[in-house]
Amino acid sequence: MYTFLPLIALVLAPVSLVQGKSLILTHAHKVAVKHSAGLARDLRMAFGSILTTQPNSLNQNYYCVGSDGEGVSVPSSGNSSSPTTNGNATSTGTAAPSSTSVASSSWKVADSYSGQKFFNGWSFFTAADPTNGNVQYVDQTTAQSAGLIQINSNGNAVMSVETTPQVQTNRQSVRITTEATFNGGLVIMDAVHMPTGCATWPAFWTNGPNWPAGGEIDIIEGVNNYTNNQATIHTNPGCVLPTTSSSSLNMSGTLVASTDCSAAQTGNQGCGIRSNSSNSFGTGFNGIGGGVYAMLWDNSGIKVYFFPRGSIPSDITARAPQPQNWPAPMANWPSTDCNPYQYFNTHSAIFDTTLCGDWASAVWNATGVPGQEVSCAQETGFSTCSAFVQASGGSFSEAYWEVSSVTIYQNTS
């Protein structure tokens, strides 16, 4: 998925779609292992940010960076069984209380994935992990026979990591990409559980062709025990944020990278924005039964929203979304200095879970990012991430996605 471009940054201080185009159904999103920057289909690099007040902090920052299919991680200072239930899982999203009926919406369903047919319309990536993770992505038949994918009793799609006690090299995992593509739109994903724990690196994201020319939008991403989600965009040169201020950007998250979103000009880190909510990722997210993430890509720019379980707008549950009425997004990249149809095109949605890889391995000994009060090296007793993965299958019982639905809308107004 990714290439790794090491760099060192001593200080990273936190700084700060309505015309949907026609959905292209004929494009199959293919991905390939990175052999060169031009051939890379999927690079996504990630950085997990650092505390911002200590110039000499030992914390490390990582920002997701993508390629023509996946990301790139850049350090800067800064037989298996799948679970079938989750104590906090619910089969559908729960709308926030409302005393009024839901108004009609100009946003109409273009593609929807849920229930017994959830995996219809997704391709299974089977090449070596471009982010150098200790995983072997498997095809659908293998994933089914190994119990890595299933539709559980709640009607939710489950995607797991192999939990065989010991393996010699890599653990089997799942990475899927929508066969349908879109230009602009509204992507809404309802999940009740995401992978978490030391060595895990899960992501839900969208990506275009010829990375970074087609752009990448990382909706959910983090590593190890992190509890605060990081959303990031990666583009060709020219896409920038107009300010570092969260209030001026009208978002609740905090910019933890440069205002320059160009992969080439920022060492592949792009514009990363971290949620200030400790229930937006990992154990915090799972502990409340998950919630809904929404990514809006329209003429105003690109926004990522998070709605915890119990606070999901009723218009989302009614499949009549009214994003203009939602509260401020977690992350916002306005079109002011970044035309969303110039820097982003022909996207597919992607789920994956890798282990270790360029990001999780690099912060194996680190602390300071929300949720990572103790390093994974200290917590597990293993000096390296890869050694832990090979010897500790039972530790990956929580390394699974449980997804109620993914719905992609287009605006008909």
C-alpha positions as CSV (number, residue, x, y, z in Angstrom):
1,M,0.0,0.0,0.0
2,Y,2.7,2.4,0.8
3,T,6.3,3.4,0.4
4,F,8.4,4.5,3.3
5,L,10.3,7.8,3.1
6,P,12.1,8.4,6.4
7,L,12.6,11.9,7.6
8,I,13.1,13.6,10.9
9,A,11.1,16.5,12.1
10,L,12.1,18.0,15.4
11,V,8.9,19.9,16.0
12,L,5.4,19.5,14.7
13,A,3.0,21.9,16.4
14,P,-0.7,21.4,15.9
15,V,-1.9,24.0,13.3
16,S,-5.1,24.2,11.5
17,L,-18.6,17.3,-2.0
18,V,-22.5,20.5,-4.0
19,Q,-22.3,19.1,-7.4
20,G,-21.8,15.3,-7.4
21,K,-20.6,14.0,-10.7
22,S,-21.8,10.9,-12.5
23,L,-20.7,7.7,-10.9
24,I,-18.4,5.6,-13.0
25,L,-19.4,1.9,-12.6
26,T,-17.1,0.4,-15.2
27,H,-13.8,1.2,-13.6
28,A,-12.3,-1.6,-11.6
29,H,-9.9,-0.3,-9.0
30,K,-6.7,-2.3,-9.4
31,V,-3.8,-2.1,-7.1
32,A,-0.2,-3.2,-7.5
33,V,2.8,-3.5,-5.3
34,K,5.1,-0.5,-5.4
35,H,8.0,-1.0,-7.8
36,S,8.4,2.7,-8.6
37,A,6.7,5.9,-7.8
38,G,5.0,5.8,-11.2
39,L,3.7,2.2,-10.9
40,A,2.7,2.4,-7.3
41,R,-1.0,1.8,-7.0
42,D,-1.5,2.1,-3.3
43,L,0.8,4.1,-1.1
44,R,-0.5,5.5,2.0
45,M,1.8,6.8,4.6
46,A,0.8,7.7,7.9
47,F,2.2,9.6,10.8
48,G,0.8,9.6,14.3
49,S,1.3,13.1,15.7
50,I,3.2,14.2,18.7
51,L,2.7,16.4,21.6
52,T,3.3,19.9,20.4
53,T,4.9,21.9,23.2
54,Q,8.2,20.0,23.4
55,P,10.7,20.7,20.6
56,N,12.8,17.9,21.8
57,S,10.0,15.5,22.5
58,L,10.6,11.8,22.1
59,N,7.2,11.4,20.6
60,Q,7.0,10.7,16.9
61,N,4.6,12.0,14.3
62,Y,3.3,10.1,11.4
63,Y,1.0,11.2,8.7
64,C,-0.7,9.0,6.2
65,V,0.5,9.4,2.7
66,G,-1.1,7.6,-0.3
67,S,-0.1,6.5,-3.7
68,D,-1.9,5.2,-6.7
69,G,-3.7,2.8,-4.4
70,E,-2.2,3.2,-1.0
71,G,-0.2,5.2,1.3
72,V,3.2,6.0,2.4
73,S,4.4,6.4,6.0
74,V,7.0,9.0,6.8
75,P,8.4,9.3,10.3
76,S,8.9,12.8,11.5
77,S,9.7,14.0,15.0
78,G,7.3,13.6,16.2
79,N,-6.2,-21.7,11.8
80,S,-8.0,-18.4,12.6
81,S,-11.4,-17.6,13.8
82,S,-13.3,-14.4,13.3
83,P,-15.4,-13.0,16.1
84,T,-19.2,-13.2,15.5
85,T,-20.4,-10.8,18.1
86,N,-19.3,-7.8,20.1
87,G,-20.7,-6.9,23.4
88,N,-21.3,-3.3,22.3
89,A,-22.2,-4.1,18.7
90,T,-25.5,-3.0,17.2
91,S,-26.7,-4.1,13.8
92,T,-27.7,-0.7,12.6
93,G,-26.9,2.9,13.5
94,T,-28.9,4.6,16.1
95,A,-30.2,8.0,15.2
96,A,-30.1,10.9,17.6
97,P,-33.4,11.6,19.2
98,S,-35.6,13.7,17.0
99,S,-39.1,15.0,17.4
100,T,-39.6,16.0,13.7
101,S,-39.8,13.9,10.5
102,V,-36.8,13.8,8.2
103,A,-37.0,16.1,5.2
104,S,-36.3,14.8,1.7
105,S,-32.8,14.9,0.5
106,S,-31.1,15.7,-2.8
107,W,-28.5,13.0,-2.0
108,K,-29.5,9.7,-3.6
109,V,-27.9,6.3,-3.1
110,A,-25.5,5.3,-5.9
111,D,-23.9,2.3,-4.3
112,S,-24.7,0.5,-1.1
113,Y,-23.0,-2.4,0.7
114,S,-24.7,-4.2,3.6
115,G,-26.1,-7.4,5.0
116,Q,-25.6,-10.8,3.3
117,K,-24.5,-9.1,0.1
118,F,-22.0,-6.7,1.7
119,F,-19.0,-8.2,-0.1
120,N,-20.6,-8.1,-3.6
121,G,-18.9,-5.4,-5.6
122,W,-15.5,-5.4,-3.8
123,S,-12.2,-6.8,-5.1
124,F,-9.8,-8.5,-2.8
125,F,-6.2,-7.3,-2.9
126,T,-3.7,-10.2,-2.8
127,A,-0.2,-8.7,-3.5
128,A,2.5,-8.1,-1.0
129,D,1.7,-5.3,1.4
130,P,3.3,-2.1,0.0
131,T,3.7,-0.7,3.5
132,N,5.9,-3.6,4.5
133,G,3.5,-5.0,7.0
134,N,3.6,-8.5,8.4
135,V,0.5,-9.6,6.6
136,Q,-0.4,-11.6,3.5
137,Y,-3.6,-10.3,2.0
138,V,-5.8,-13.2,0.7
139,D,-8.5,-13.6,-1.9
140,Q,-12.2,-14.0,-1.1
141,T,-12.3,-17.8,-1.2
142,T,-9.3,-18.1,1.1
143,A,-10.7,-15.5,3.4
144,Q,-14.0,-17.3,3.7
145,S,-12.5,-20.8,4.2
146,A,-10.1,-19.4,6.9
147,G,-12.9,-17.6,8.7
148,L,-11.4,-14.2,8.1
149,I,-14.6,-12.8,6.5
150,Q,-18.2,-13.5,7.4
151,I,-21.6,-11.9,7.8
152,N,-22.4,-12.4,11.5
153,S,-25.6,-12.9,13.3
154,N,-26.2,-9.1,13.5
155,G,-26.0,-8.9,9.7
156,N,-22.7,-7.1,9.9
157,A,-19.6,-7.7,7.7
158,V,-16.6,-8.9,9.6
159,M,-13.0,-8.7,8.3
160,S,-10.4,-10.3,10.6
161,V,-6.7,-11.0,11.0
162,E,-5.4,-14.6,11.4
163,T,-5.1,-15.7,15.0
164,T,-3.1,-18.9,14.6
165,P,-0.9,-18.9,17.8
166,Q,2.4,-18.8,15.9
167,V,3.4,-18.1,12.3
168,Q,6.8,-18.2,10.7
169,T,6.4,-15.0,8.6
170,N,3.2,-13.1,8.0
171,R,-0.4,-13.4,9.2
172,Q,-3.3,-13.6,6.7
173,S,-5.4,-10.4,6.5
174,V,-8.0,-8.8,4.3
175,R,-7.9,-5.7,2.1
176,I,-10.9,-4.9,-0.1
177,T,-11.6,-2.1,-2.7
178,T,-14.9,-1.1,-4.3
179,E,-15.1,-2.0,-8.0
180,A,-17.3,1.1,-8.5
181,T,-15.6,4.5,-8.6
182,F,-17.0,8.0,-8.0
183,N,-16.1,11.6,-8.6
184,G,-17.4,13.7,-5.7
185,G,-20.2,12.4,-3.5
186,L,-20.9,11.5,0.1
187,V,-19.5,8.3,1.6
188,I,-21.2,7.1,4.8
189,M,-19.8,4.1,6.8
190,D,-21.4,2.6,9.9
191,A,-19.2,0.3,11.9
192,V,-19.5,-1.1,15.4
193,H,-15.9,-2.3,15.8
194,M,-12.5,-1.6,14.3
195,P,-9.2,-3.3,14.7
196,T,-7.2,-2.2,17.7
197,G,-4.1,-3.3,19.7
198,C,-0.4,-3.3,19.5
199,A,0.9,-3.9,15.9
200,T,-2.4,-3.1,14.2
201,W,-2.7,-0.5,11.5
202,P,-6.3,-0.3,10.2
203,A,-7.6,2.2,7.7
204,F,-10.8,3.1,5.8
205,W,-10.0,5.5,2.9
206,T,-10.6,6.4,-0.7
207,N,-8.1,6.7,-3.5
208,G,-7.7,7.7,-7.1
209,P,-5.4,6.6,-10.0
210,N,-1.8,7.6,-10.6
211,W,-1.0,8.6,-7.0
212,P,-0.8,11.3,-6.0
213,A,-2.4,12.8,-9.1
214,G,-5.8,11.2,-8.3
215,G,-5.6,12.2,-4.7
216,E,-6.1,10.2,-1.5
217,I,-8.6,10.8,1.3
218,D,-7.8,8.9,4.6
219,I,-11.1,8.8,6.5
220,I,-10.1,6.5,9.4
221,E,-6.5,5.7,10.3
222,G,-4.2,5.0,13.2
223,V,-2.0,2.4,14.8
224,N,-1.4,0.3,17.9
225,N,-3.4,1.6,20.9
226,Y,-4.3,5.0,19.5
227,T,-7.8,6.3,20.5
228,N,-8.0,9.5,18.4
229,N,-8.6,9.2,14.6
230,Q,-6.4,10.9,12.1
231,A,-7.8,12.0,8.7
232,T,-5.4,13.0,6.0
233,I,-5.4,14.1,2.3
234,H,-2.5,13.6,-0.1
235,T,-2.3,15.4,-3.5
236,N,-0.3,16.8,-6.3
237,P,1.5,20.1,-5.7
238,G,-0.7,23.1,-5.4
239,C,-3.3,22.0,-2.8
240,V,-3.0,23.9,0.4
241,L,-5.0,24.9,3.5
242,P,-5.6,28.6,3.8
243,T,-4.9,28.6,7.6
244,T,-3.7,26.6,10.5
245,S,-6.7,27.6,12.7
246,S,-9.3,25.0,13.5
247,S,-11.9,27.7,14.2
248,S,-11.2,29.4,10.9
249,L,-11.4,26.1,9.1
250,N,-14.7,25.4,11.0
251,M,-13.6,22.0,12.2
252,S,-13.3,20.3,15.6
253,G,-10.0,18.5,14.9
254,T,-6.4,19.8,15.0
255,L,-4.0,20.1,12.1
256,V,-1.0,18.0,13.0
257,A,1.0,18.5,9.7
258,S,1.8,21.2,7.2
259,T,-0.8,23.3,5.4
260,D,0.7,22.1,2.2
261,C,-1.1,18.9,1.2
262,S,1.3,17.9,-1.6
263,A,2.9,14.5,-1.2
264,A,6.0,15.6,-3.0
265,Q,6.6,18.8,-1.1
266,T,5.9,17.5,2.4
267,G,7.8,14.2,2.3
268,N,4.5,12.4,1.7
269,Q,2.9,13.5,4.9
270,G,0.1,15.6,3.3
271,C,-2.4,17.5,5.5
272,G,-3.2,15.4,8.6
273,I,-5.9,16.3,11.0
274,R,-6.4,14.6,14.3
275,S,-9.7,14.2,16.1
276,N,-9.9,15.6,19.6
277,S,-12.3,12.8,20.6
278,S,-10.9,9.8,22.4
279,N,-13.9,7.6,21.2
280,S,-13.1,8.2,17.5
281,F,-10.7,5.3,17.1
282,G,-9.6,2.0,18.6
283,T,-10.8,0.9,22.0
284,G,-12.6,4.2,22.6
285,F,-14.6,3.7,19.4
286,N,-15.3,0.0,20.1
287,G,-16.3,0.8,23.7
288,I,-19.3,2.9,22.6
289,G,-20.5,0.4,19.9
290,G,-18.8,2.5,17.2
291,G,-20.6,5.0,15.1
292,V,-20.7,6.6,11.7
293,Y,-18.0,8.2,9.6
294,A,-19.0,10.4,6.7
295,M,-16.8,11.9,4.0
296,L,-18.3,14.7,1.9
297,W,-16.6,15.7,-1.3
298,D,-18.3,18.5,-3.2
299,N,-17.6,22.0,-4.6
300,S,-16.9,23.4,-1.1
301,G,-14.0,21.0,-0.5
302,I,-13.6,17.7,1.4
303,K,-14.9,17.1,4.9
304,V,-14.8,14.2,7.3
305,Y,-17.4,13.8,10.1
306,F,-17.7,11.4,13.0
307,F,-20.9,10.7,14.8
308,P,-20.6,8.4,17.9
309,R,-23.3,5.7,18.5
310,G,-26.3,7.4,20.0
311,S,-25.5,10.7,18.3
312,I,-26.0,9.8,14.7
313,P,-28.3,12.3,12.9
314,S,-31.7,10.9,12.0
315,D,-31.3,11.9,8.4
316,I,-28.4,9.5,8.1
317,T,-30.4,6.6,9.5
318,A,-33.3,7.5,7.2
319,R,-30.9,7.4,4.2
320,A,-31.8,11.0,3.4
321,P,-28.7,12.8,4.5
322,Q,-28.7,16.6,5.0
323,P,-25.0,17.4,5.5
324,Q,-25.7,21.1,5.5
325,N,-27.5,20.6,8.8
326,W,-24.7,18.6,10.5
327,P,-22.4,20.1,13.1
328,A,-18.8,21.1,12.3
329,P,-16.8,18.3,10.8
330,M,-13.8,16.6,12.4
331,A,-11.7,17.6,9.4
332,N,-12.1,20.2,6.7
333,W,-10.0,20.9,3.6
334,P,-11.9,23.8,1.9
335,S,-11.8,24.4,-1.9
336,T,-10.3,27.9,-1.2
337,D,-6.9,26.9,-2.3
338,C,-7.5,23.3,-3.3
339,N,-10.0,22.5,-6.1
340,P,-11.5,19.2,-5.1
341,Y,-12.1,18.1,-8.7
342,Q,-8.7,19.1,-9.9
343,Y,-6.8,17.3,-7.2
344,F,-9.1,14.3,-6.6
345,N,-10.8,12.0,-9.2
346,T,-12.1,8.5,-9.9
347,H,-12.0,7.2,-6.3
348,S,-12.7,3.8,-4.8
349,A,-13.3,3.1,-1.2
350,I,-10.9,0.7,0.7
351,F,-10.8,-1.2,3.9
352,D,-7.5,-2.8,5.1
353,T,-5.8,-4.0,8.2
354,T,-2.0,-4.4,8.1
355,L,0.3,-5.4,11.0
356,C,3.4,-3.5,11.9
357,G,4.5,-2.0,8.6
358,D,6.2,1.3,8.2
359,W,4.1,3.2,10.8
360,A,3.2,0.8,13.6
361,S,6.8,-0.6,13.7
362,A,8.3,2.8,13.7
363,V,6.4,3.8,16.9
364,W,6.7,0.5,18.6
365,N,8.8,2.0,21.4
366,A,7.0,5.4,21.4
367,T,4.4,7.0,23.8
368,G,2.6,10.3,23.9
369,V,0.0,10.0,21.2
370,P,-3.5,9.7,22.8
371,G,-4.1,6.1,23.9
372,Q,-0.5,5.2,23.8
373,E,0.5,6.0,27.4
374,V,2.7,2.9,27.5
375,S,4.8,1.8,24.6
376,C,3.9,-1.5,22.8
377,A,7.4,-2.8,23.5
378,Q,6.8,-2.4,27.2
379,E,3.2,-3.6,27.1
380,T,4.0,-6.8,25.1
381,G,7.5,-7.6,26.2
382,F,8.7,-7.9,22.6
383,S,11.5,-5.7,21.4
384,T,10.2,-5.7,17.8
385,C,6.7,-5.5,16.3
386,S,7.4,-8.3,13.8
387,A,8.5,-10.7,16.6
388,F,5.3,-10.0,18.5
389,V,3.1,-10.6,15.4
390,Q,4.7,-14.0,14.7
391,A,4.5,-15.3,18.2
392,S,1.2,-13.8,19.5
393,G,-1.8,-14.9,17.5
394,G,-4.1,-14.7,20.5
395,S,-3.3,-11.0,20.8
396,F,-5.2,-10.3,17.6
397,S,-8.7,-11.2,18.8
398,E,-9.7,-7.6,18.6
399,A,-8.0,-7.0,15.2
400,Y,-11.2,-7.0,13.2
401,W,-13.6,-4.7,11.4
402,E,-17.3,-5.2,12.0
403,V,-19.2,-3.0,9.5
404,S,-22.9,-2.5,9.3
405,S,-22.9,-0.6,6.0
406,V,-21.1,1.5,3.5
407,T,-23.3,3.8,1.4
408,I,-22.1,6.1,-1.4
409,Y,-24.5,9.0,-2.3
410,Q,-24.5,11.4,-5.3
411,N,-26.2,14.8,-5.2
412,T,-29.1,15.1,-7.7
413,S,-29.7,18.8,-7.3
